[in-house]
Each structure stands twice: as C-alpha cells, then as structure tokens.
Amino acid sequence: MHALIVAAPPERHALTLAIARQVAAGAAAAGHTAEIADLAAEGFDPRFTAVDAAVHRREVPIPEDLRAEQARIDRADALVIVYPVFWWSMPALLKGWIDRVFCNGWAYDELSPDGPTIRKLGRLPIHLVALAGADTRTYARHGYFGAMRTQIEHGIFGYCGAPVASSELLLDTRGPAAAAHLETARAIGAKLFASHAGACEPAAA
C-alpha cells in the first residue's frame, strides 16, 4: 500500500517535518511505501485566485499544477495530513493546498447551487496528525477538540466523502514530550494499513 504524507513546515528543523518523516518510516517498516509532500519546500502556491474561482464554477479546466497534486493523491491508498495547530486550525499554506486541490469536479461534483453534491473521495482514508503547543485542559476547557473536528473532519473531508480513519492530537509539543511524539508518529505510520491487512487475511479453517 502507498501513503501520501502532506506537511507544510516553514523551517527545515520543524517538529512537523520530523513527525512526517517518522510516519513515513513507520509505514516503510510495515512493508508499505510513502511519499512526503513538503509543500513549503516544493513552493506550492496556496493563493485562491480568479482562475480557481472559475474552476469551481467549471468554466475552465483544472490547471496542470493542480492536476499533478490530484494525481499523486489518486496514487495513494491513504492520505496523511501532518500540521501544527495555528489559531485552532491548520496553517494557511496547507489550507490553501486543500482550497485549490480539492476542487469541484475532482473532490466532489456540484453541478448547480441547488443540485445534489456528489462526494467523490470515498475510497481515500484520511489520517490527521495535529501538533499542539497547549495541554489537554486548554483544549477541553474551550471546546477546541469539537471545533477542530467539525471544521476539518466534517467540514472538509466529510464534504468530499473521504473517511477520517484516525485523528491524533499530539499535545505539549513545545516541552519534553516532543521526543515521545516521534515514537507515536512512527507507530501511526506502522498502523496506517492495519485494517487493510486484516481484511486480506484468509479466514481460519
């Protein structure tokens, strides 16, 4: 099986990139392949322009740069999103990647404002790995767990029909827990396709 791991770290030494690499290492140790899409290093342009608006209205074809992103998602058996929590959501570069790549005609079909929405990514399991500087009490006290789940899991991937297979929030990443999070990330990678392996095992005689 093959995983696409997407991250957008602004710095090469960022914990986000280290976590993404450990997820990839865990998948490789379990006999799978993984590609890391480092959006910052690749220079992805997150700006939603008039061309993107025209794509949404299906007035122009999907541009080649977005087709390339969609193609590598199509090659994947699972999509892993690794991101630091910025303002209780994901960074602008990563959100812009979703805004532009998960477009009408590919991630979903919306032929008219009043018509039904056809969700097209039902075959793609999503794994979310969020890095947070705050502690559990902060998230629980302010309801951030539920807010993030609503806007990201339901609002983005639910709209496209992509099932969220796992969602991990790695807390206290600015403290000594950071090293333990690397081990957790490797375990996440090792388990990405555990359900697929189980489904392929023959029944006991």
TIMAR-443612 format. One line per field, with one value per residue (C-alpha): residue number from 1; residue in one letter; x, y negated, z negated. Coordinates in steps of 0.1 Angstrom, whole numbers. Each point is the difference from the previous one (the first is absolute). Example, Ala and Ser with C-alpha at 12.3 -4.5 7.8 and 13.67 -1.06 7.14 Angstrom:
gunu c(1,2)
titor c(a,s)
u c(123,14)
v c(45,-34)
w c(-78,7)
//
This chain:
gunu c(1,2,3,4,5,6,7,8,9,10,11,12,13,14,15,16,17,18,19,20,21,22,23,24,25,26,27,28,29,30,31,32,33,34,35,36,37,38,39,40,41,42,43,44,45,46,47,48,49,50,51,52,53,54,55,56,57,58,59,60,61,62,63,64,65,66,67,68,69,70,71,72,73,74,75,76,77,78,79,80,81,82,83,84,85,86,87,88,89,90,91,92,93,94,95,96,97,98,99,100,101,102,103,104,105,106,107,108,109,110,111,112,113,114,115,116,117,118,119,120,121,122,123,124,125,126,127,128,129,130,131,132,133,134,135,136,137,138,139,140,141,142,143,144,145,146,147,148,149,150,151,152,153,154,155,156,157,158,159,160,161,162,163,164,165,166,167,168,169,170,171,172,173,174,175,176,177,178,179,180,181,182,183,184,185,186,187,188,189,190,191,192,193,194,195,196,197,198,199,200,201,202,203,204,205)
titor c(m,h,a,l,i,v,a,a,p,p,e,r,h,a,l,t,l,a,i,a,r,q,v,a,a,g,a,a,a,a,g,h,t,a,e,i,a,d,l,a,a,e,g,f,d,p,r,f,t,a,v,d,a,a,v,h,r,r,e,v,p,i,p,e,d,l,r,a,e,q,a,r,i,d,r,a,d,a,l,v,i,v,y,p,v,f,w,w,s,m,p,a,l,l,k,g,w,i,d,r,v,f,c,n,g,w,a,y,d,e,l,s,p,d,g,p,t,i,r,k,l,g,r,l,p,i,h,l,v,a,l,a,g,a,d,t,r,t,y,a,r,h,g,y,f,g,a,m,r,t,q,i,e,h,g,i,f,g,y,c,g,a,p,v,a,s,s,e,l,l,l,d,t,r,g,p,a,a,a,a,h,l,e,t,a,r,a,i,g,a,k,l,f,a,s,h,a,g,a,c,e,p,a,a,a)
u c(0,11,-5,3,11,-6,17,8,28,15,33,22,5,-38,-14,-28,24,17,-35,-8,33,-7,-35,17,26,-27,-19,33,7,-34,8,-17,12,-5,6,4,-15,19,-21,24,31,-19,-12,-37,-20,-30,-16,-36,-2,-26,11,-9,-33,-6,10,-26,-27,13,6,37,20,18,36,29,16,-32,-3,35,-10,-33,20,22,-30,-16,31,-3,-19,-1,5,18,-2,27,-4,6,-31,-1,-29,-19,3,27,26,-9,23,-17,-35,8,11,-34,-19,16,6,-33,-20,-34,2,27,-7,-37,-25,-22,-17,-24,-5,-34,10,14,37,17,28,29,27,-17,29,26,5,14,23,5,30,-2,27,-11,20,-28,-11,-30,-18,2,-16,-27,-8,-6,-15,28,-1,-36,6,29,-18,-30,20,26,-13,-36,2,28,4,-36,-11,21,-10,35,-2,22,16,20,5,29,7,35,0,27,23,21,11,18,-29,13,23,-28,-21,26,-6,-38,4,20,-28,-26,18,4,-38,-12,-11,-6,-37,9,23,-26,-25,23,8,-17,-26,10,-7)
v c(0,-36,-30,-37,-21,-37,-26,-37,-8,-35,11,31,8,-2,28,2,13,24,14,4,19,23,8,9,21,19,7,12,23,16,8,-30,-30,-37,-33,-32,-31,-29,-29,-27,16,7,-36,7,-32,0,-31,5,-21,-9,30,22,-16,7,36,2,-12,25,-27,10,32,9,-14,24,-8,10,31,10,-3,20,27,7,1,24,23,2,25,-24,-37,-12,-36,-12,-35,-23,-16,-37,-19,32,12,8,-24,-22,19,33,-14,-17,34,14,-30,3,37,14,-18,5,26,21,2,-4,-9,-30,-6,-27,-20,17,35,29,2,32,9,16,9,29,24,-22,4,-31,0,-33,-7,-34,-15,-22,-22,-1,27,22,-22,-30,19,15,-33,-20,27,0,38,-2,-32,15,32,-19,-23,25,35,-8,-33,10,37,9,-23,19,34,9,20,-12,33,-15,-34,-6,-31,-1,-24,-19,1,-29,20,33,20,-8,30,24,-15,13,35,-5,-12,31,21,-19,8,36,3,-20,31,24,3,8,27,15,0,19,28,33,13,26,36)
w c(0,5,-22,10,-30,4,-22,3,-24,4,-15,8,-37,-8,-21,26,26,-25,-8,37,5,-29,14,33,-18,-19,32,16,-29,4,37,16,20,-8,17,-20,17,-16,13,-12,16,32,2,3,6,-25,14,12,31,26,19,-29,-3,37,-6,-28,24,25,26,6,-2,-32,4,5,-34,-18,23,-12,-36,6,18,-29,-23,25,-2,-38,-20,-30,-5,-32,-9,-25,-13,-30,-14,10,-14,-7,36,25,15,30,24,-8,0,34,14,-10,13,34,4,-14,27,16,26,-18,-37,4,28,-5,33,-13,-32,-5,11,-20,-9,11,-23,20,-25,-18,8,-17,-38,-17,-30,-19,-22,-17,-21,-29,-24,-26,-24,-3,-25,23,29,-22,-18,32,21,25,6,12,20,19,7,14,23,12,-2,8,18,24,3,-7,27,25,-14,-11,-33,-28,-12,-28,-16,-24,-20,-14,-29,-19,30,-13,-30,-8,15,35,0,-9,28,25,-12,2,36,9,-15,20,32,-9,-5,30,19,-29,9,36,-10,-23,28,23,-25,8,-24,-25,11)
//
